[in-house]
């Protein structure tokens, strides 16, 4: 198992940038579980980089982790996840999508604001 992250070594990879580091990280990998996403955007471009690198590396299967309802809820973040879903299950790419129930994550400033409000 390899964990890719912008900050983890030896596989420090920014999916939004792609590049030779991503190719090296996927060399010899049979399955990729893609769980990265950002509320700041860039998920579609990141997925394109990952899919292209996975093709070049001969990855056999890509699993994209998504959220139940992304095809029905009109939030920008959900629309981006749904767009990545459609790319991840393309006919030329062996892959699957796993939709789980969404988990509401809150920014630490929101939590601190709640605590200050009493």
NORRA-V934085 format. One line per field, one symbol per residue. ss: DSSP state (H for helix, E for strand, L for the rest). burial: I if it has 16 or more other C-alpha atoms within 10 Angstrom, else O. Layout:
BEGIN
ss: ???
burial: ???
END
This chain:
BEGIN
ss: LLLLELLLLLLELLLLLLLHHHHHHHLLLLEEEELLLLLLLLHHHHHHHHHHHHHHHLLLEEEEEEELLLLLLLLHHHHHHHHHHHHHLLLLLLEEEEEELLLLLLLHHHHHHHHHHL
burial: OOOIOOOOOOIOIIIIOIOOIIIOIIOOIOIIOIOOIOOOOOIIOIIIIIIOIIIOIOIOIIIIIIIOOIOOOOOOIIIIIIIIIOIIIOOOIOIIIOOOOOOOOOOOOOOOOOOOOO
END
